[in-house]
Amino acid sequence: MSEQSAPKLPYKTLGTHLKYLREQSHQSLSEVSGAVEIDEQALARIEDGSERPAEDILLLLISHFGMQDQEAVQLWELAGYDGDVTDKSRLGDETQIGNKSVVMLLALDMRTLYSDAMEAECNQAGITLTFAQTSQSQTMPVARIGMSYEQAVQVTHNLQQALLRAKYSHGPKALPPQTQQPDTPLTES
């Protein structure tokens, strides 16, 4: 193949790193593209280095993969975004460390995602719940939530209480403030 017909891959290093992160987290292209709400083919072009992700997409990928500050700054620079980030309303909190900006993305989107499947994974840090939807014989993740074991116990208790209230009041109710310790077993009285 001649030099003139060889495809230009200006963001090969960035794409390779993002693909590595996706593969290390055992996620498919469709899972990650769904999580950051971009087209699967666009994510494939980003991973092969032929396309630079928009700033907001790169921030979503950084957040999705839970990158540490140093790694996030390196990816930001690989994408050519080494200048100051000025749209703080979109980015959340921005802090200066040395001469580098550290950006923390805050989720401000409170959409309700409906699920018909759920998988729980435990590790040393706690538990991760992956909620999914099934359509056309394919299960696609729609949300992933991580929490400590203590919080998982509290969530379990709150769910049990809400289900019991719904069962006996014939309608959904909001959860009241917690007044009882979560290690008390749930009993139907």
C-alpha positions, 0 to 999 in steps of 0.5 A: 500500500502506498503512502498516499493511500494509507489511511491517516489515523491522527488519534491512534494512541488515544483510540488504542488506550480507549479500546484497551480500557473497554476490553479490560472492563469486559465491555462490548462496543455496544455497551460502551456506546450505549452508556455514553450515548453515541453511535457504535460506529462512531465509537469504533472510529474513535477506537481505531484512531480515525476520529477525535471524540468531542469534548463532552464524549471524551468526558463521558468516556473518562467518567464511564471508565472511572479514570484517575486524574493523571490518566484522564489528563493524559487522554485529554491531551492525546485528544488535543484538548490541552487548553483551558476548559471554560464551559463549567456549567457542562463540566461540573467542577474544575480544579487546577493541579499544577498547570493542569486542569482536572475535570470532574463530571457531575451527572445532572441527568435524572432520566428514569431508565426501565430495566427487565434484567439485572446482574450483580457483581461483588468485589473488594470495593463493594457491589456493582449492579448492571441493569439491562433491557431486552429487545429483539432477543438481545440484552443491552445494559442501560445503567451501572451503579456501584456502591459499598456493601453497607449501602447495598444493605441499606438499599435492600432494606429500603426496597423490601420496605417499599415493596411491603408498603406497595403490597399492602396499600395497593399502590406505589409510595415514596420511601420515607426517611430511614428510622430503623437499622437495616440489619433488622430482618424484614417480616410481614406482620 
